[in-house]
């Protein structure tokens, strides 16, 4: 059955390359498109076909997009592109985008008789390569059913979060908000221990072995303790984007997120000091500067 289904794949960054490669290995006919040609050639070598343009990618049964932000996703909503898409196409958008854009995306796809599913993910590139992503999906049940075989290849579990796609995007922003809150708290706590003569690595060891086990505290905690922010699994500039999106969503829903304002300013500090392309665990350096340790 997979051999009969044509999948367009748009966006071949570190996450997208891994995800598209998994679909190729699972037996899907995958037609890839990316703004830069290098990743396309890499996927073609693995067995994918190269789409000549976005229209070629949307000439498919299902198109999966994995792009960086609202600006990158917006061209996929152009009326001319959607009007030329294969009838009955389902677009599975796995990007982390604003709630507002997700609402518009669902509406414009419906206007053209196309399906739209939001399915942002939790996990870094190595998790994507292993096909172990956590997928936060929302959309009409029949569309989710059509997308499910592909999502099962890409992730270890798909959470169905309702009929409205934008709800999945709100969940993703909330999840990233929780992660950055944890990073910020560990960064400040580590600076406190360091300032009084202790060792941040001991603090991280204590909390991850007792009160705060799990991948967020152990993974980012180790980066903070070692002051190791490269290679970046998630860049600080993208973290800043997601915190801003969470703050916007909160304002629209009349939900105050006071910690978000503090974290936004800390991430702005990191970007202003040239650390925007380092992992967002670089918030530890912001905390050290504020504590006079840098």
C-alpha positions as a Markdown table, in Angstrom:
| # | Residue | x | y | z |
|---|---|---|---|---|
| 1 | Unk | 0.0 | 0.0 | 0.0 |
| 2 | Unk | 2.8 | 2.4 | 0.8 |
| 3 | Unk | 4.2 | 2.0 | -2.7 |
| 4 | Unk | 0.9 | 3.3 | -4.1 |
| 5 | Unk | 0.8 | 6.5 | -2.0 |
| 6 | Unk | 2.8 | 9.5 | -3.2 |
| 7 | Unk | 4.1 | 11.8 | -0.5 |
| 8 | Unk | 5.4 | 15.3 | -1.1 |
| 9 | Unk | 7.8 | 16.5 | 1.5 |
| 10 | Unk | 8.7 | 20.2 | 1.9 |
| 11 | Unk | 11.5 | 21.3 | 4.1 |
| 12 | Unk | 14.7 | 19.4 | 4.5 |
| 13 | Unk | 16.5 | 20.8 | 7.5 |
| 14 | Unk | 18.0 | 18.5 | 10.1 |
| 15 | Unk | 14.6 | 17.3 | 11.2 |
| 16 | Unk | 13.0 | 17.2 | 7.7 |
| 17 | Unk | 15.9 | 15.2 | 6.2 |
| 18 | Unk | 15.6 | 12.5 | 8.9 |
| 19 | Unk | 11.9 | 12.3 | 8.6 |
| 20 | Unk | 11.8 | 12.2 | 4.8 |
| 21 | Unk | 14.5 | 9.5 | 4.9 |
| 22 | Unk | 12.4 | 7.4 | 7.2 |
| 23 | Unk | 9.4 | 7.6 | 4.8 |
| 24 | Unk | 11.6 | 6.5 | 1.9 |
| 25 | Unk | 12.9 | 3.6 | 3.9 |
| 26 | Unk | 9.4 | 2.6 | 4.8 |
| 27 | Unk | 8.6 | 2.2 | 1.2 |
| 28 | Unk | 6.7 | 5.4 | 0.4 |
| 29 | Unk | 7.2 | 7.2 | -2.9 |
| 30 | Unk | 8.5 | 10.5 | -1.6 |
| 31 | Unk | 8.9 | 13.6 | -3.7 |
| 32 | Unk | 11.1 | 16.2 | -1.9 |
| 33 | Unk | 11.5 | 20.0 | -2.3 |
| 34 | Unk | 13.7 | 22.3 | -0.4 |
| 35 | Unk | 14.9 | 25.9 | -1.0 |
| 36 | Unk | 18.6 | 24.8 | -1.2 |
| 37 | Unk | 19.5 | 21.9 | -3.5 |
| 38 | Unk | 22.0 | 20.0 | -1.3 |
| 39 | Unk | 19.5 | 18.2 | 1.0 |
| 40 | Unk | 17.4 | 17.3 | -2.1 |
| 41 | Unk | 20.3 | 15.5 | -3.6 |
| 42 | Unk | 21.0 | 13.7 | -0.4 |
| 43 | Unk | 17.4 | 12.4 | -0.3 |
| 44 | Unk | 17.4 | 11.5 | -4.0 |
| 45 | Unk | 20.5 | 9.4 | -3.3 |
| 46 | Unk | 18.4 | 7.5 | -0.7 |
| 47 | Unk | 15.6 | 6.8 | -3.1 |
| 48 | Unk | 13.4 | 9.9 | -3.1 |
| 49 | Unk | 12.3 | 11.9 | -6.2 |
| 50 | Unk | 13.1 | 15.6 | -6.6 |
| 51 | Unk | 10.1 | 17.9 | -7.0 |
| 52 | Unk | 10.9 | 20.7 | -9.5 |
| 53 | Unk | 9.0 | 23.2 | -7.4 |
| 54 | Unk | 6.4 | 23.5 | -4.7 |
| 55 | Unk | 3.7 | 22.6 | -7.2 |
| 56 | Unk | 5.5 | 19.4 | -7.9 |
| 57 | Unk | 5.6 | 18.6 | -4.2 |
| 58 | Unk | 1.8 | 19.3 | -3.9 |
| 59 | Unk | 1.1 | 16.9 | -6.8 |
| 60 | Unk | 0.8 | 14.1 | -4.3 |
| 61 | Unk | -1.7 | 12.2 | -2.2 |
| 62 | Unk | -0.3 | 13.6 | 1.0 |
| 63 | Unk | 2.2 | 16.5 | 1.5 |
| 64 | Unk | 4.2 | 16.8 | 4.7 |
| 65 | Unk | 5.9 | 20.1 | 5.5 |
| 66 | Unk | 8.6 | 20.6 | 8.2 |
| 67 | Unk | 9.6 | 24.3 | 8.0 |
| 68 | Unk | 11.1 | 26.7 | 10.5 |
| 69 | Unk | 8.4 | 29.3 | 11.2 |
| 70 | Unk | 5.4 | 31.3 | 10.0 |
| 71 | Unk | 7.3 | 33.1 | 7.3 |
| 72 | Unk | 8.5 | 29.8 | 5.8 |
| 73 | Unk | 5.1 | 28.2 | 5.9 |
| 74 | Unk | 3.2 | 31.2 | 4.4 |
| 75 | Unk | 4.1 | 30.4 | 0.8 |
| 76 | Unk | 2.4 | 27.0 | 1.2 |
| 77 | Unk | -0.9 | 28.8 | 1.7 |
| 78 | Unk | -0.9 | 30.7 | -1.6 |
| 79 | Unk | -4.2 | 30.2 | -3.5 |
| 80 | Unk | -2.4 | 29.5 | -6.8 |
| 81 | Unk | -0.4 | 26.6 | -5.2 |
| 82 | Unk | -3.4 | 25.1 | -3.5 |
| 83 | Unk | -5.6 | 25.4 | -6.6 |
| 84 | Unk | -3.0 | 23.4 | -8.5 |
| 85 | Unk | -2.7 | 20.7 | -5.8 |
| 86 | Unk | -3.8 | 17.2 | -6.5 |
| 87 | Unk | -7.6 | 16.9 | -5.7 |
| 88 | Unk | -8.1 | 15.3 | -2.3 |
| 89 | Unk | -4.6 | 16.1 | -1.1 |
| 90 | Unk | -4.0 | 16.1 | 2.7 |
| 91 | Unk | -1.4 | 18.6 | 4.0 |
| 92 | Unk | 0.2 | 17.5 | 7.2 |
| 93 | Unk | 2.0 | 20.5 | 8.6 |
| 94 | Unk | 4.5 | 19.5 | 11.2 |
| 95 | Unk | 6.0 | 23.0 | 11.8 |
| 96 | Unk | 5.9 | 24.9 | 15.0 |
| 97 | Unk | 3.8 | 27.9 | 13.9 |
| 98 | Unk | 1.5 | 30.5 | 15.5 |
| 99 | Unk | -2.1 | 29.6 | 16.4 |
| 100 | Unk | -3.2 | 32.4 | 14.1 |
| 101 | Unk | -1.5 | 31.1 | 11.1 |
| 102 | Unk | -2.7 | 27.5 | 11.8 |
| 103 | Unk | -6.3 | 28.8 | 11.8 |
| 104 | Unk | -5.7 | 30.6 | 8.5 |
| 105 | Unk | -4.0 | 27.5 | 7.0 |
| 106 | Unk | -7.0 | 25.2 | 7.9 |
| 107 | Unk | -9.4 | 27.7 | 6.4 |
| 108 | Unk | -7.6 | 28.3 | 3.1 |
| 109 | Unk | -7.1 | 24.5 | 2.6 |
| 110 | Unk | -10.8 | 24.0 | 3.2 |
| 111 | Unk | -11.6 | 26.7 | 0.7 |
| 112 | Unk | -9.8 | 24.7 | -1.9 |
| 113 | Unk | -11.3 | 21.4 | -1.0 |
| 114 | Unk | -8.1 | 20.1 | 0.6 |
| 115 | Unk | -7.4 | 18.5 | 3.9 |
| 116 | Unk | -5.2 | 20.1 | 6.6 |
| 117 | Unk | -3.7 | 18.4 | 9.7 |
| 118 | Unk | -1.4 | 20.1 | 12.2 |
| 119 | Unk | 1.1 | 17.6 | 13.6 |
| 120 | Unk | 4.0 | 19.4 | 15.3 |
| 121 | Unk | 6.6 | 17.2 | 17.0 |
| 122 | Unk | 8.6 | 16.9 | 20.2 |
| 123 | Unk | 12.1 | 15.7 | 19.7 |
| 124 | Unk | 15.5 | 16.6 | 18.4 |
| 125 | Unk | 17.1 | 15.4 | 15.1 |
| 126 | Unk | 18.5 | 12.2 | 16.6 |
| 127 | Unk | 15.0 | 11.3 | 17.8 |
| 128 | Unk | 13.7 | 12.1 | 14.4 |
| 129 | Unk | 16.3 | 9.8 | 12.8 |
| 130 | Unk | 15.2 | 7.0 | 15.1 |
| 131 | Unk | 11.5 | 7.5 | 14.2 |
| 132 | Unk | 10.8 | 8.1 | 17.9 |
| 133 | Unk | 9.2 | 11.6 | 17.8 |
| 134 | Unk | 6.2 | 12.5 | 19.9 |
| 135 | Unk | 3.6 | 13.9 | 17.5 |
| 136 | Unk | 0.9 | 16.3 | 18.5 |
| 137 | Unk | -1.8 | 16.0 | 15.9 |
| 138 | Unk | -5.2 | 17.7 | 15.4 |
| 139 | Unk | -7.6 | 17.8 | 12.5 |
| 140 | Unk | -10.7 | 16.1 | 11.2 |
| 141 | Unk | -10.8 | 12.4 | 12.3 |
| 142 | Unk | -10.9 | 11.1 | 8.7 |
| 143 | Unk | -7.9 | 13.2 | 7.8 |
| 144 | Unk | -6.0 | 12.0 | 10.9 |
| 145 | Unk | -6.8 | 8.5 | 9.8 |
| 146 | Unk | -5.3 | 9.1 | 6.4 |
| 147 | Unk | -2.2 | 10.6 | 7.9 |
| 148 | Unk | -1.7 | 8.0 | 10.7 |
| 149 | Unk | 0.3 | 5.4 | 8.7 |
| 150 | Unk | 2.9 | 8.1 | 7.8 |
| 151 | Unk | 2.9 | 9.5 | 11.4 |
| 152 | Unk | 3.5 | 6.0 | 12.7 |
| 153 | Unk | 6.7 | 5.8 | 10.7 |
| 154 | Unk | 7.9 | 9.2 | 12.0 |
| 155 | Unk | 7.0 | 8.9 | 15.7 |
| 156 | Unk | 6.7 | 6.6 | 18.6 |
| 157 | Unk | 3.3 | 8.0 | 19.5 |
| 158 | Unk | 0.7 | 10.3 | 18.0 |
| 159 | Unk | -1.5 | 12.2 | 20.4 |
| 160 | Unk | -4.9 | 13.1 | 18.8 |
| 161 | Unk | -5.8 | 16.5 | 20.3 |
| 162 | Unk | -9.1 | 17.3 | 18.6 |
| 163 | Unk | -10.7 | 18.4 | 15.4 |
| 164 | Unk | -9.2 | 21.9 | 15.1 |
| 165 | Unk | -5.7 | 21.9 | 13.8 |
| 166 | Unk | -4.6 | 25.0 | 15.7 |
| 167 | Unk | -5.1 | 23.2 | 19.0 |
| 168 | Unk | -2.1 | 21.0 | 18.2 |
| 169 | Unk | 0.0 | 24.1 | 17.6 |
| 170 | Unk | -1.1 | 25.5 | 20.9 |
| 171 | Unk | 0.0 | 22.3 | 22.6 |
| 172 | Unk | 3.4 | 22.5 | 20.9 |
| 173 | Unk | 3.9 | 26.1 | 22.0 |
| 174 | Unk | 2.9 | 25.2 | 25.6 |
| 175 | Unk | 5.3 | 22.2 | 25.6 |
| 176 | Unk | 8.2 | 24.4 | 24.3 |
| 177 | Unk | 7.3 | 27.0 | 26.9 |
| 178 | Unk | 7.6 | 24.3 | 29.7 |
| 179 | Unk | 11.0 | 23.3 | 28.3 |
| 180 | Unk | 12.4 | 26.8 | 28.2 |
| 181 | Unk | 11.1 | 27.5 | 31.7 |
| 182 | Unk | 13.0 | 24.4 | 32.9 |
| 183 | Unk | 16.2 | 25.5 | 31.1 |
| 184 | Unk | 15.9 | 29.0 | 32.5 |
| 185 | Unk | 15.4 | 27.7 | 36.0 |
| 186 | Unk | 18.4 | 25.3 | 35.8 |
| 187 | Unk | 20.5 | 28.1 | 34.4 |
| 188 | Unk | 19.8 | 30.4 | 37.3 |
| 189 | Unk | 20.1 | 27.7 | 39.9 |
| 190 | Unk | 23.5 | 26.6 | 38.4 |
| 191 | Unk | 24.7 | 30.2 | 38.5 |
| 192 | Unk | 23.7 | 30.4 | 42.2 |
| 193 | Unk | 25.7 | 27.2 | 43.1 |
| 194 | Unk | 28.7 | 28.4 | 41.1 |
| 195 | Unk | 28.6 | 31.8 | 42.7 |
| 196 | Unk | 28.9 | 30.3 | 46.2 |
| 197 | Unk | 31.7 | 28.0 | 45.3 |
| 198 | Unk | 29.8 | 24.8 | 44.4 |
| 199 | Unk | 29.8 | 22.8 | 41.2 |
| 200 | Unk | 26.9 | 23.1 | 38.8 |
| 201 | Unk | 27.5 | 19.5 | 37.6 |
| 202 | Unk | 26.8 | 18.3 | 41.2 |
| 203 | Unk | 23.5 | 20.2 | 41.3 |
| 204 | Unk | 22.4 | 18.7 | 38.0 |
| 205 | Unk | 23.5 | 15.2 | 39.2 |
| 206 | Unk | 21.5 | 15.6 | 42.4 |
| 207 | Unk | 18.2 | 16.8 | 40.8 |
| 208 | Unk | 18.2 | 14.4 | 37.8 |
| 209 | Unk | 18.9 | 11.5 | 40.1 |
| 210 | Unk | 16.0 | 12.4 | 42.5 |
| 211 | Unk | 13.4 | 15.2 | 42.1 |
| 212 | Unk | 13.6 | 16.0 | 38.4 |
| 213 | Unk | 14.5 | 12.9 | 36.3 |
| 214 | Unk | 13.8 | 12.9 | 32.6 |
| 215 | Unk | 15.3 | 14.0 | 29.3 |
| 216 | Unk | 14.8 | 17.7 | 29.7 |
| 217 | Unk | 16.6 | 18.1 | 33.0 |
| 218 | Unk | 19.2 | 15.5 | 32.3 |
| 219 | Unk | 19.9 | 16.5 | 28.7 |
| 220 | Unk | 19.8 | 20.3 | 29.0 |
| 221 | Unk | 21.2 | 20.1 | 32.6 |
| 222 | Unk | 24.3 | 18.4 | 31.3 |
| 223 | Unk | 24.8 | 21.1 | 28.6 |
| 224 | Unk | 24.4 | 23.8 | 31.3 |
| 225 | Unk | 26.8 | 22.2 | 33.7 |
| 226 | Unk | 29.4 | 21.6 | 30.9 |
| 227 | Unk | 28.7 | 25.0 | 29.3 |
| 228 | Unk | 28.4 | 23.1 | 26.0 |
| 229 | Unk | 26.0 | 24.7 | 23.5 |
| 230 | Unk | 27.2 | 23.3 | 20.2 |
| 231 | Unk | 26.1 | 21.6 | 18.1 |
| 232 | Unk | 22.7 | 23.1 | 18.7 |
| 233 | Unk | 19.8 | 20.8 | 18.9 |
| 234 | Unk | 17.5 | 23.7 | 19.1 |
| 235 | Unk | 18.9 | 27.2 | 18.4 |
| 236 | Unk | 18.3 | 30.1 | 20.8 |
| 237 | Unk | 16.8 | 32.2 | 18.0 |
| 238 | Unk | 14.1 | 29.5 | 17.4 |
| 239 | Unk | 13.5 | 29.4 | 21.1 |
| 240 | Unk | 13.0 | 33.2 | 21.1 |
| 241 | Unk | 10.5 | 32.7 | 18.2 |
| 242 | Unk | 8.5 | 30.1 | 20.1 |
| 243 | Unk | 8.4 | 32.1 | 23.3 |
| 244 | Unk | 7.1 | 35.1 | 21.3 |
| 245 | Unk | 4.5 | 32.8 | 19.7 |
| 246 | Unk | 3.4 | 31.5 | 23.2 |
| 247 | Unk | 3.1 | 35.1 | 24.5 |
| 248 | Unk | 1.0 | 36.1 | 21.5 |
| 249 | Unk | -1.3 | 33.0 | 22.0 |
| 250 | Unk | -1.6 | 33.8 | 25.6 |
| 251 | Unk | -2.5 | 37.5 | 25.0 |
| 252 | Unk | -5.1 | 36.4 | 22.4 |
| 253 | Unk | -6.7 | 34.0 | 24.9 |
| 254 | Unk | -6.3 | 36.4 | 27.9 |
| 255 | Unk | -3.8 | 34.1 | 29.6 |
| 256 | Unk | -0.9 | 35.9 | 31.3 |
| 257 | Unk | 2.4 | 34.2 | 31.0 |
| 258 | Unk | 4.7 | 36.3 | 33.2 |
| 259 | Unk | 7.6 | 33.9 | 33.1 |
| 260 | Unk | 7.5 | 34.1 | 29.3 |
| 261 | Unk | 8.4 | 37.8 | 29.4 |
| 262 | Unk | 11.5 | 37.1 | 31.5 |
| 263 | Unk | 12.5 | 34.2 | 29.2 |
| 264 | Unk | 12.0 | 36.3 | 26.1 |
| 265 | Unk | 14.3 | 39.0 | 27.5 |
| 266 | Unk | 16.9 | 36.4 | 28.4 |
| 267 | Unk | 16.8 | 34.9 | 24.9 |
| 268 | Unk | 17.0 | 38.4 | 23.4 |
| 269 | Unk | 20.1 | 38.9 | 25.6 |
| 270 | Unk | 21.6 | 35.6 | 24.2 |
| 271 | Unk | 20.9 | 36.7 | 20.6 |
| 272 | Unk | 22.3 | 40.2 | 21.3 |
| 273 | Unk | 25.5 | 38.6 | 22.5 |
| 274 | Unk | 25.9 | 36.6 | 19.3 |
| 275 | Unk | 24.6 | 33.3 | 20.7 |
| 276 | Unk | 21.4 | 33.0 | 18.6 |
| 277 | Unk | 22.7 | 30.0 | 16.7 |
| 278 | Unk | 23.8 | 28.1 | 19.8 |
| 279 | Unk | 21.6 | 25.8 | 21.7 |
| 280 | Unk | 19.0 | 27.5 | 23.8 |
| 281 | Unk | 20.7 | 26.0 | 26.8 |
| 282 | Unk | 23.0 | 29.0 | 26.3 |
| 283 | Unk | 20.5 | 30.7 | 28.7 |
| 284 | Unk | 23.1 | 29.5 | 31.2 |
| 285 | Unk | 25.5 | 32.1 | 29.9 |
| 286 | Unk | 22.9 | 34.8 | 30.3 |
| 287 | Unk | 22.4 | 33.8 | 33.9 |
| 288 | Unk | 26.1 | 33.8 | 34.5 |
| 289 | Unk | 26.4 | 37.3 | 33.0 |
| 290 | Unk | 23.6 | 38.5 | 35.3 |
| 291 | Unk | 25.3 | 37.0 | 38.3 |
| 292 | Unk | 28.7 | 38.6 | 37.4 |
| 293 | Unk | 30.3 | 35.2 | 36.7 |
| 294 | Unk | 31.0 | 35.6 | 33.0 |
